[in-house]
């Protein structure tokens, strides 16, 4: 395809089909007008001999049946429900059966929300089609939609603006990548940028306040409006937690159709995502993006813009003085005595605010005089964005509400690799916000996860997530026999990674090549930091290569999905991962036979949110470690442990090389949190021998 001809063709958008005429939209009936679910009938679909039970290879799971019934009761009552469903319960079908039946019989949408794209894909491609099959001949009339945030969809107007200057104005890199983008654009059914990998998605997406809506010349073909129209017509809408919270924060802006039943899967991530949604920040790159957008609309405001950026640079330069040269993050607040010259700070802040307000007044004058409605809407949006930015900046820099929020300054990578700083404010608790935005606003909210309990009860999660009045709780135990299927070893001879990181890395670089030669690869190593992962990778890479082991390391140019796929499909492969690999990785069968946890997953020292929440716990009479840091680490640890056994036929080993799990008193909290015994090994040969015995036995069973 000739890219130059394509973008110079004024009718290039003819390849994008027009949006279909709106179909029948779902509605939100009053609860008393809803048809109740037959709880027993819901459960029967999952029993042997039921609609799904008749499928080949199906196994009846008591925990799944109990969970399905409890959700049906919660929808009927209505009330809220939190469910911990162990690995293998089949929680997706347990909530999809009542969700499908409720949506179908009441002609109303049910929203299912996840934290990860992986689970969304599993629901859309596999689990939802299975659940819909219970409707029999009516299944073809049941509508499902996957809806993502605006930034995930290509904006045709942004594409037109990118094309407008002409092919030869593009950089060489952009010219080289353009043919693949055009190929994607001519074949994509929905404009989902998650299916495109190439040019920065920011070139082709648009924020809500930049959208012209019905005034846009591409409105009839708009991908985001197509997606929202499809969601409005759907019985079941699949979204992520960020979108649910964005809708709640905007007080029902129409992002989602009106709904009364909400399922939040992967609910152990809800606090972190809500914290991000409720945070405020102030940075020069963020301000520069607003200014650039404004200048695209009216270049004559360049002098105003230059004044704003100049005053902002002086302001941020002064603020950055509290961050020492080699320190990445530092908390601040009024009680911490952070600014050494408050008068200078006030002068710089006033200068910045004055320059912004001057431009805002000029924008308002222009908007009042112009007859161009589209331009007026854009400039009004720009003015609102600037004022909002100034107000958020003032609130963050003030740092005055330390009982409810934490404030910090951090180094960031700005545009074109330029170093910059960002000031951030985040809430210490999201419990009341979640209660107000979700639980009190919806008839029935279902939270589910494999890891909601700490110490065999829900008290910790209930406190963190605001699960109070109106909630009931259920535990659906895993059907797996972990004592038979797994061997859990704790290597107490490895140096404590918290006290001797270098010694720990050296010991791991000695152990891992021998271990993975014994396991024939087939392993996942879960690190708590990229620094430690990089060090162990560097030290062990040659020895692993000598053993014929392929090493995949997160962050070295391969996507998470590609790395997981390689682990599943390639022999003698080992994956080093951090952060996101602790959950959502589903590799069933012998492709994953060993999980290594080098360090117990406590929050990093200096993490401002974790540190401040620990202090809040202490102010409220609790222990920062026992009542906050430890439960958080235990939940993360359980997620990591859950990567190994994914089916009844799986067998393998989990190796914890952090000696604190056996030598520290609090190690018992980790040991008790998993459904298997932890065996201590005192030297490397013993560890290799026990692993070899277990996997030889498992491989014989497989063959």
N, C-alpha and C positions, 0 to 999 in steps of 0.2 A: 504493500500500500504506500502511495506517495504521500508522505506526511505533509509536505509543503502545500500540495494541491488541496488536501483535505481541510486544513485549517484556514486556507484562503477562500474556501467555498462558503459564501454567505448562508447557504442552506444546509450546512453540515448537520444540523440537528434533525434533519428529516429521518435519520436512522432511529431516532427515539420515538417509540409509539406514543400516541396521546393516551392520557389517562381514561380509563373506562368510565362510563356514567355510574354515579353512585348506586350501589345496590341496597338491599334491606339492611338497615343498621340495627344492632342490638340495643336494648334499653335496660334501665335499672328499675325493676319493680319494687314496691315496698315489700318488706319481708313477709308481712301477713298475707300478701297476695301470691307468694311463691308456693310452688308445688314441692312438698317435702320429699326427701329421698327415702326409699325403703332400704334401711341399713343392711338388713340380711341379704337383700337382692344385690346390693353393691358388693358385699363380701363374696357372694356365691360366684361372681365372675372370676374370682381368683382361686377358687377351690378346685380340687381335682374334679374333672367332669364339668366345670364351668366353661364359659365362653373362651377364656384364655387358657384354662386348665386343659383343654382338649388339644392345644398345640403341641407339636412334637418336642420332646425333651423338657416339657414343663414340669416343675416341681412345686408342690404346695408349700408355702412358707407361712407358718403361724403368725410371725411378727408382721408380715405384710398384710395379712387378713385383719389383724387387730388394728393396725394403723389405718387401713382403709375405712373400717367401721367407725373409728374414733373421729376421723375427718368428716364422715357423713353426718355423724351426730353434731359436730361443731357447726357444720353448714346449716343444719336444721334448727338448732337452738335459738338464735345463733350465739356462739361464743368463740373465743380464741383458743388455740392449741399449740403447744410446743412439743415436738416429737424428736427424740434421739433414736435414729434408726441405724443400727449397726451395719457394717459392710455386708452386702449379700442379702439384705432384707428385701430389696427391690422397692425402695421408697418412691421412685418416680411413678410406677404404676399404682402404688398405694394411694397417692394423692391425685393422679390423673383420672382414675375411674370415677370417684365422686365429683371431680371438677367437670368432666365431660358430661356426666348425667345431669348435674345441676344446670350447667350452661344450656344444654339441649332442651330440657323440659321447661325451663323458665325463660328461654330466649334472651338470655342475659350473658354478658361477658364474664368470664373468670380469668384473672391475670395470674400467670405463673412467672416468678422472677428467680433468676440465678445470679451467682457472682461471676461465673466464668463462661467464656464462649464455648468451651468444650462441652459443658453440660447442655447448653442451648442446642448445639448441634446434635447431641444424642437424643434430646427430646423431640426435635423436629424430624430427624431422619428415622428414628426407631421407635421410641416409646409412645409418642402421641399416635402414630398410625395404629399401633397395637391397641391402645386404649379406645380409639374411635371404633375399632372393629366390633365392639360390644353393641353398637347401635344397629348392626345388621345392614339391611338394605338402605337405611337412612344415613349410613356413614358417609356417603358421597355428598350429602347436603351439609355436613358439619364443616365449619370453616375455622381454620387456624391461621394465625399471623405471627410472624417474628418481627418485632419492632425494636429498632436500636435508636441511640441518640442521634441528633442531627448531624454531628461531625462524622458519623460513619457513612453518610450518603454523599455521593457526588452531586454538586450543585451545577446545573447547566449554565447558569448565569456566570458563575465563577470560571467555568471552562471557557465560555465565550470571551470573558475578559482576559483570560490567559492567552487565548488565540488572537485577540484583537490586534496587537501590535504587529503581528506577522511572524512567519516561521523564522526569518533570518535575524530577528531580534533576540531569539532564544539563545541561551548558552550552548556550548558544544555538548555538554552533558545532557541538557534538556532535549536537544535535537536527537541525540542517540537513543534516549529513552522514550521519545514520543511515539514511535510506531507501535510499541507494545501497549502503550496507554490507549491509542486509538483502536487497536484490536480489541482491548478489553471493553472500551466504551461501545463498540459496535455489537458486542455479544452479551453484555451484562443484562439480565432481566430486571434487576432491581437497583442498580447503582451502588451496591454495597461495597464500600472501599476496603472492607476486610478481605475481599476476594482479589484485591489488586495489590501488587508489591512493586514499587518503582519510584516514581516521582513523589515528593512529599504530599501527603493527603491534604495538608493545609492549603495547597494551591487550588484544590478543587472542592473544598467544603466551605460551609458558611455558618456563622453563628446566628442564633435566633434573632438578635437585634439588627442583623444585616439583611434579613430576608424581606423582600418587598411584597410577599404574599400574592394576593390576586392581581396586583399591579405588575408583577413580573411577566415579561414576554414569554417566559418558558413555563409559566404556571401549569398549563395544561399537560405538560410532560414531566413535571417535577417528581423526582424520585422520592423525596421525603413525604410529599403529599400523597403520592401513590401508596406508600407504606402506611401512612396514617389512615387513609381511606380504607385500606384492606383491614387494618386493626379495628376500625369502627364497625366493620361488617362481620368481624370474627366472633365466634363463640369462645375461643380460647386464644389469649394473647400472651406470647412469650416475650419477656423483656429482661433487663438486668436491674440490679438493686439501685444503681445510680439513676436510672430513668424513673423508677418508682418514686425515689426521693425528690428528684427534680420536679415531677408532677405535683407531689405533696407540697413542696416549698413554694411553688407558683400558684397554690390555691386553686388547682383544677384549671389549668390553662388550655386544656383540650389536647395535650400531648397524647393522653390515653382516653379511651372512651370511659364513661361513668361505669364504675364497677363496685360491687359490695363484697366479693370474695377474693382473697389474695393469698397465694401460696408463695412463701419465701424459702426456697431451697438454698443449701449452702449458707444457712443462717448464721453460722459461726463467724462469717465475714461481715455481718451487718453493722456491727459497731464501727469497724474501721472505715467502711464505705460511708456511713452516716457522718463520721468525723470529718472525712474529706469534703463531703457535701456542705457541711456547716462551717467550714473554715473560710478565713479571709486572707488575702495576701496583697503585697505591694512590691512591685519590682519594675525596674526600668524597661526590660523587654516587653512586659505586659502593657505598659503605657505606650511604648513605641508602636505596638501593633494597632492600638486605637488611633494614634496620630496618623499612621500610614493610611489607614482606612479612610479617615477624614479627608486627607489630601487627595485620595483617589476621586473623591466627590467634588472638592473645591480647592484647587491649587493656590488660590489667592490668600488662603489662610496660612501659608508657609511661614511668614514672619511670626505669627502667633505661636505656631507649632514649635518653631526654633526656640522661642522664649520659654515655653513650657519645658522642653527637653533640657535646656540649659539649667533652669532652676531645679528641675528634678534631679539632674546629675549632681549638682552641688549638695542638694538635700541628702541623696543616697550616699554620696561620698562621706558626708559627715556621719551618717548613721553607721556606715561600715567600720568606723574607727573602733567600735567596741568588739570587733571580730579580729583577734590576733592573726598574724600571717599564716600560721600552719593549722589553725583551728577552722573546721568546716561548719560547725553549728554552735550557737550560743544563745541561751535563754536571756530574756530581759523582762522588765516589768517595773512598775513604780516602786514596789517594795525592795527591789534588788539594787537600787541606786546605780543605774546603768549609764546615764548621760552625765558627762563631766561639765558640760556647759549648756544648761537648760535655756539660757537666753539666746544663745547662738542657734540652738535647735528651733526655738520658737520663731526667730527671724527667718530662717530658711524655710520653715513650714509655711509661714504666712506668704513668703515670696512665691512659693510653688502654688499655693491655693489662689493667690491673686492672679497669677498668669493664666490659670485654668479658668477662673470665673470670667476674666476679660474675654477669653475666646468663646465661652458659653454664651455670654451676652451678645457677642457679634453673631453667633449662630442663630440665636433666637430672633434677632432683628432681621436676618436674612429670611428665615422661615416665615416670619410674619408678612414679608413683602412678596415672596415668590408665588407664582401660580403653578409651579411644577410640584404637584402633590407627591410624586415619587421621591424627588430630591428632598423635599421638605421632610418627609418621613425618615429618610436616611440621616439627615443632619440633626433632626430632633433626637433620633436614637443615639447618634454620636455625642450630642450634648449630655444626654442622660447618662451615657456610659462614663464620660469624663467626670461628671459630678459624683457618680457612684464610686468611681475610682478614688477620688479625693477623700470622700467620706470614709471609705474602707481604710485608706492609708492613714488617716488621722486616728481612727479607732485602733488600728494595729500599733502604731507608734506610741499612742498614749499608754498602752499597757496597763490600764487601770483596773481591770476586772479580774484580778488574779485568783479570786476564789472560784470563778466559773470558767476561766479560759487560761490557756498557756500561750505565751508569746516568745517567738524566737527569730533569730536572724541566721541565714545560711548561705553558703556559696552555691551558685548555680552556673551551669554552662549556658551562656547566652547565645545569641544568634551568631553564626559563622565562627563558633568556637570561642567567642569572646567571654571572658569571665565576668560574672556579675553577682549581685546578691539579691536575696529575696527576704522580705519580712513576712512572717506568717502568724496568724492567730487561730487557735483551734479550741473547741469546747473540751472541758475536762469530763463531761458526762453527756451522753446523748439519750439517756433513758427517758427523760421527760419529753424531749422532742419527738422521739419515736412514738411515745404514747399518744401525744397530741396529733401528730401528722398521720399516723397509721392506725393504731389500735382503736382510738376513739372515733376515727373517721370512717372505718369500715365495719361491716357487720361481722365478718369472720376472717381473721388472719391466722394462717397456719405457718409456723416456723418449723423447719426440719433440717437436720444435719446428722452426720455420724458422730459429731463431737460437740454436744451441748452440755454434758454433765461434767462436773469435777467432783471427785470423791463420792461418786454414785448418787449425786442429787443435782437438781437444777438451780440451786440457790445462787451460785455465782453468775450464771447466764441471766437469770431472772433479774438480778440487781443491775447488771451491766446494760441489759437491753430493755429494762422497764416492763418486764413481764409480771404485772401485778393483777389487779382485780379483773375478772373476766377471762383469765387463763386457766386451762387445765394442762396437765403434763402426762406424757406417755413415753415409756421406753420400749422399743421393739428390738429385742436381742438378735444379734447376728446368728445365722444358722451354721456358721463355720465352726469346725472343731480345731481351734487354734493350738491346743495342746498337742494334737497329733500332726497338724499341718505345718506348724512353724517351730523353729528353734531360735530362741532369743539368747544371745551371748553378750555379756558385759566384760570388756577387756580392762581390768583394773590396773594393768601394768603400764598402760599408755600415760604419758604425762598429762596433768590437768590442763586442758586448753585455756582455761581462764587465767591460770597462774604462769604457765610456760607455753605460750603459743608456738614458739619456734621449735621447742622440744617435741611438742605434740605433732607438728607438721612433719618433722624429721622421722618420727616413729611411724606415722601413717605412710610416708613415702617408702618405708621399708616393708610394711605389712601389705599394702594394697596390691602390688604386683604379684606376690605369692598367693594372696587370697583370690585374686581374680583369675590366676592360672588354675586354681583349684575349682572355681565356680564356672570355668569356661566363659568368662565375661558375665553376661546376663545380670548386670548389677547396676544399682542406682545409689549414688552417694549424695546425701542431703546435707549441704553445708548451711551454716547460719550467716555467713558473710562471704562476699566476693573476694575479699583479701585472702582469707584462709584457703578458699577454693583455688585461687590463682597460685598460691604458694605450693600447695600439695600437688597441683597439676604440673607445675614447673619441675618439682623435685622428682616426681614419679613417672613423668612422660616417657623417658628413654627406656626405663625398666619395663613399663607396660608394653611399649613397642617391641622390645626384645621377646616378650612372652606372646607376641602376636595378638595383643589386645587393642582394639580400636577405641580410642578415648574421645568422647564428645563432651565439650565443656560449654556451659551456658555463657552467652555473651561473646562468643567467638565467631559471629557472623551467620549462625544457623538458627532458624526460628525454633521456638519451643515445640511446635507441632512436628517439624521435620526431625528434631532430635528424638522425640518420643516414637515417631514412626520408624526411625533407624534402629532404636532399641528393640522394637517389636519384631522387625523383619531381618535384622542382620545378626550373624553369629559372632561370638567373642567380642561383644560390644559392651562398654561401660559408659554410663552417663554421670557426669558431675553437674549437679544443679543446686541452686539456692532459691530462696524466697518462693516463687510460684510453683516449684517442683514438689514442695511439701504436700501439695494437695492437687486433686484433679487429674493426676497421672494414673491411667487405668491400663495396665499391661498384664492381662491374664495369661495363664499358662507358663511354660518353662522359659519363655523369653526374659522373664524377670524372676530370678531365684535368690537374689541377695540384695538387701537394703542395708547400707552403712550410715550410721548417724554419728559423725565425729564429735559433735558438741551439743549438749542439751540446749534447746532453742529458747533461751531467755532473750528478752529484748536487749539491744545493744546499749552499753553504758553510754550515757549522753543523749539517748533518744529523748527529745524534749517532751513528747506527749506521754510516754511511759513514765518518765521521771516525775512529771507534774501530777499524773494520776496517782502515783504512789504517795506523793506528799498529801494529796487530797484524802486518800484512804487513811493516812496517819492522823490528819486533822479531825477526821470523823471517828477516831478511836480504834482504828484497825491497824494491822501491820502491813507496811508497804510491800514487804516480801511475801509473807504468808497469804495475805488477802488479795494481792494483785499480781505481782510479778510471777509467783509460782503457778497460780491457776492459768494464767495466760500461756506460760511455757508448757504446762501439761496438755492443754488443748492442742497446741501446735505439735507437740510430741506424738499425741494420738493420731493426728493427721498423717504424720510421717510414717508411723508404724503401719497405718492402713494402706500404704502403697503396695505391700507385699502380697497378701492373700486376697485375690479378687474373685475366686470361684471355689467350689467345694473340692475340686481336683488339684488346686494349687498347693505346692509345698515349697518351703524355702527357709532362709535364715535372715534374721535381723541382728546386726552387730552394732552395739553401742560402745564406742571407744572413749567416751567421757567417763572417767572413773568416779565422778561425783554421784553417779546413779547408784553406786553400791557403798561408797565410803562416807557420804554425807547423809545426815538424818533425813533431809528433805528428799533424798533419792527414792524413799519409799513411796512418795506421792506419784512419781513417774512409774515405778514398778507396779503399783496397784492399779494404775489407770489402763493397763492393757490386759487382754484376756489370755495371757500366757505367762509361764514362769520365766524369770530372768536368771540365767546361770552364769556364774562368775568364772572367767578363765584368767590364769595368772601368767601365762607366757604364750608366745606366738605359735610355737609348734603345737601346743594343745588346742589352740583356736583353729588352726588349719585342719588338724585331725578331726575335730568335731564337725566342722563344716563339711569336710569331704565325706564323712560317714553319713551325714544327713542327706546330702545331695545325691550321693550314690544310691541310697535307698529310694529317694524320690524319683530319680531317673529310671530306676528299675520298674517302679510302679507305672510311670508314664509309658515306657516301652512295652 
